[in-house]
Amino acid sequence: MNSATILWGVLFGSFGAGYFLYGKKRGMVMPLACGLALMVFPYFVTNTILLVAIGAALVVLPFVVRL
């Protein structure tokens, strides 16, 4: 792990915490699930480019799919 991976993980984790709290407060499934995924997946992905790609997709997903 390098510092870029750690910083991207912290950034996506903070987005995940926000999505999780928003989804829980509003009772919406998609932001809740994406928030949980954003908080957990940086622990399992070590490649920085893959980390950014998955994180960006999960950040945009609640705006594309409304559940």
Secondary structure, DSSP 8 states (H G I E B T S, - for coil): --HHHHHHHHHHHHHHHHHHHHHHHHT-HHHHHHHHHHHHGGGT---HHHHHHHHHHHHHHHHHS--
